[in-house]
Amino acid sequence: MNFYHSTHRHYCGIDLHARSLYVCILDQQGEVLLHKEIKARPEPLLALLEPFRDDLVVGVECMHCWYWISDLCEEHGIHFILGHALYMKAIHGGKTKNDRIDSFKIAMLMKGGNFPLAYVYPKEMRATRDLLRRRTRIVQHGAMLKAHVVNTTSQYNLPPNKVNLKNVGAREQVRATFADRDVQHNIDLDLAIIECYHRELSKLEEHLERQAKQHDPTSLSVLRTIPGVGRILALTMLYEIGDIQRFETVQKFASYARLIKCKAESAGKVYGTQGNKIGNAHLKWAFSEAAVLYLRGNDKAQRYLQKLQKRMNKPKALSALAHKLGRAAYFMLKHQRVFDEQRFLKG
């Protein structure tokens, strides 16, 4: 957890909503200079901040609608910081909660040096990252539709269709599986959506790769040198990591990517782990997938996994391999070097 420690003449805490903002501005002594609710529009916000622009910092929680305030502050030269919503929930919880109190607490956290920082993702790559995340959700929904086709076959006790629904020909075979017209309409609906997803996602993936080659072609090429890391995994790693220089150490990067577990300890006793859901779930998925794909057809990697399994079970060994790949990716991006398998397996 990183806190914001810089001092300013004015601290502006904003409780952010889609249609309204509750703004609280404090001075260095903690006196409330302004406490007001306004519409979530640039003009009233800028008018409200104008008398306090001299050495001002604006802070909001990392909610779904922080983009426009970050861009507005950048455009007008106002210092902006983003608060980690999960950490802030733990810090400024209280008996009574409303927008007025929340905005005051956010401003007080900034003034007191207890404001937990989240990463303000660069505007230039932010929309592409969101588009990539959107693709992931659509792929997951497509997998649910394919599972529904398989489950419906089992539901009516028919022989399993050993076909890959990614292929057009395979989908055509399934179109006449069921005698009942309503059941077949149900399956046809699944197949129509799968077909649409397949067509649109192919175009989307080409667009994402073109964007990545404009944003950071070198890092994309470096990540692709990891065996088993293809186009989608490399894009996910690239856009979810952002600027690798924001991680001071490899330990902080591994923590952010959910590749390590933290012990819960008190009075010398260990009570298990905690904070396993804190971090970037997309990076956790990407490195976990990369670990499995790295083993495919790779005798040296499989021997290395067997070596790990002498000390732990297979799931933990795979997690250790994913952690090692994450550490390797960190140093590869940090020094812009390609993957060295001999060094990786020896270290």
N, C-alpha and C positions, 0 to 999 in steps of 0.2 A: 504494500500500500504506500503510494507516494503522496505527500501532502504539499500544498502550496504555501510557501513561506515568505514570499516577497511582500513588502509593505507598500501601501499606497495612501494617498490622501482620502480617497473615496472608494467604498466597496459597494457594489450593486449586486444584490441577490435577486434572481428572478425565478418565481414559481411558474413554470411553463405549461401552457395548455394549447390546444389547437386553435381556440378562438379568443382566448384572453391571456393576459399576463398580469401577475401581481408582483410589483416592483418595490424593493426596499433598498434604500441607499443610506449607508452609515458613514460617519467620518472616522478619523483615527482614534478618537476617544470612545467610540461606540455609540454616539448619539444618533438617533434616527433623524435624518434630514428630509426624507421623503418616504412615504408608504402609501402606494396607490395602485388600484387595478385599472388597466387600460386594455383596449382591443389589441389583438395580436397582429399589429400592422407596423411596418417600418417607420412611418411618419410620426405617430404619437410616441413611439419609443425614443426616437432620436430627439424629439422636442423635449421629452422628459429628462433625458440625459444631458442635454446641452449645457445647463448651468454647472454641471459637475464634471465636465470633460477633462479638467485639469487633474492629471494623474488618477485616472479611473480604471478600475478592473471590473468586468462583468462576468458573473458566474451563473451557470444553470446546471441542472441535472441532465444526465445523458439519457434523455427520453427521445421518442420518435420524431419530434419536430424541432430539434435544436439546429438543424442545418442553416435555416435562413438567418437566425440570429448570429451564428458564427460568421457567415458570409457578410452580413451587414456590418459587424464590428471590424472585420478585416478591411472592408471597403472604406470605412471612415476612420481608420487608424485607432480604434478603441481596443484595449487589451482584453482578450477573451479567454476564459478557462472553462473547462468542462469537468463536471463532477461525476465520479463513479456512483451510479444510482444505488447499487447494492450496498456499497460501503456507507454511503450517506444515510441510507435507511437505518443501518445499525447505529450510526453515530447520533443523529438528531431525532431519534424517536422520542415520543412524549405521550402524556395522557390525553392531551387535546391536540387535534390536528385540523388545520384548515389552511387555505392558500395564504392568508395574511401571516400566520405563524410560520409557515414553511419558508416564505421569502425572507423573513427576518432571520431564521435559523441559518439559511444558506449564506446570507451576508455575514453573520457572526462566525460561521466556520471559516470563511475567507479571512476575516480580520484576525481570528485567533490562531491561524496557521494549522487548522484541522480540516481543511477542505481536501478530500481525497480526489486526486486527479485521474481523469480518463484521457485517452488519446484523442486529440482533435484531428480526425483523418483529413488529409489534404483534399481540397475542393476538386483538383484536377482529376483525381482517380476515384473519387467517392461514388459517383454515379455508376461507373463501370463495376466497382465492387458490389454495389447493390443489385446490379443487373445479374452478376454472377451468382449471388445468393438467391435471387429469384429463380434462376435456372435450376439450382439445387432443389428448391421446393417443388418445382414442376416435375423434375425427374422422380422425386419421392412419390408424388401423386400418381405418376405414370406406373410406378412399381406397384402401388396399391390397386390400380385398375387391372394390371396383369394378374395379380394375386386373386382378384375377384373372379376372373375368368377360370382360373385353375380351381378355385373353391366351388364354383358353380358346377363344374364337371363332376367333382366329388359328391356334391349335394344330390345329384341325380344318378349316382352310381354308374357313371359312364367310364369307359377306359380312359386313362390319362392321355392328354394331348402332349406328346413329347416333341413340342415345337417351340422355337424361340420367337416370341411375339415381337421382337425387334425387327424381324424380316417381314416384308410385304407379303410374300408367298405364304408364310406361316399364318398370317392373320386371315388370309383368304380361306385357308383350310378350316378355320374355326367357325366360319360364317354359316355353315350348315350342320352344326353339331347337334342342335336340339330340335326335337319335333314340335314342342310347344312354342307357338309363335311369340307369346309374351316373354318367355325365357330367352328366346333368340333375339328379340328386340333389346332385352337387357344387355346381352352380350354384344350386340351390334353397337350399342351406345358406348360401351367400353372401347371397342375396337376403333370407332370413329374418333374418339378423343385421343387414343394412343397414336393414331395416324396423324392427327393434327399436331400433337406434341412432337412427333418424330420429324415432321417437315419443318416446323418453326424452330426447333432446337438446333437443327443442323445449320440453319442460317445464323442463328444467334451465336453459336460457338465460333463460326468463322469471323463474325464481327468482333467478338471478345478477343480473339487472337490478334486481329489487326490492331485493336486498341492497345493491347499489351506491348506489341512491337513498337508502338509510338511512345508509350509511357516509360518502359524500362526493358528494352530488348536484351541487354546484357544479362540482367538478373534472370530473365525468362530462359535464356539459353543455358545459363549455369545450372538452374534447377532441373532442366530437361536431361542433364548428364547423369542424374541419379537413376540407376537401373530400376525400371518399373514405374517411374514417374512420367506419365504421358501429358497430353495437352491440358486436360481438365485439372489434374492434381497440381501441375506447375502453375496454372492460372490461379487456382485457389490459394496456394502458398504465397504467390507474388502479391496478390491484392489483399489478403488478410494480414500479411506481415507489414506491408507498407514500407516505411523507411526503416531498414535494419539498424541504423545508427541510433534509434530511439531506445534500444536495449543496451544498457551499459555492460551487462555480463550475459554469458550463455545461460546462467542459472535463471535470470529474470526472463529470458526468452522462453526457456522450457516451462517455467511457471505460467507464463501468459498463454502458451499453447496447450495447457492442461496435460503436459507430459510427465509431471511429477505429482506426488501426493504429499500433503503436509500433515505432520503428526499433531494430534490434539493431546496436549500434555499439561498436567497441573500437579503441583506438589510432588514432582518426581515420578508421577504415574502417567502412563500412556493409555489413552482411551480410544485409540484408533486414529482415523484420519478425519480431516475436515476441509472445507473449501474446494471440494473436487469439482464443483460446477462453476467455480470462478475462473474466468479465462475465456479464450476463444474456442468455441465448440467446432468451428469450421476447420481450424488448424489441427485440432485433436483428431477429427475425422480424416483429414488429408494425410497426416503422418501415420495413422493407423492403417489406412489403405495402402500407403506406400510400403509399409513393412511387409504386408502380405504379398504384394506384387513383387517386391524385391526378392522374395524367396522363390518365386515361381521359376523353375528351370535353372536355378542357380545353386550348384552343388556346394560351392564355398560358403554361401550364405546359410544353406541348410545345415552344414556342419557346425557353423558358428551358433545357430539356434540350438542344436543338440548339446553344444557345450554349455549354453545358458541353462538348458533344462536339467542339467545335473545339479543345479543349485536352486531351481524354482520350477513351478509347474508351467505348462505351455502358455496359458493366457498371460502370466506374468512375464514369461520370456518374450512374447510378442510385444508386450508393452515396453519392455526394456529395449527391444530392437527399434521400436518407434521413437523412443526417447533418444537413442543413439543417432538415428536418422535426423531427428530435429536438431540435435547439437551439430551434426555435420552440415546441415543446411545453413545454420547460423554462421559458421565460420566460412562456408563457401560464399555466402552473400557478403559477409563482412570484408573478405579479401578478394572477392571476384575470381574465385578459382573453381575449376571443374572438380567433379567427384573423383576421389582417388580410392578405389576399392581396396587395394592392398593396405593402405594406411588405415582405412576404416575398420577392416576386420582384425588388424593387428592391435589397434589402440584399445 
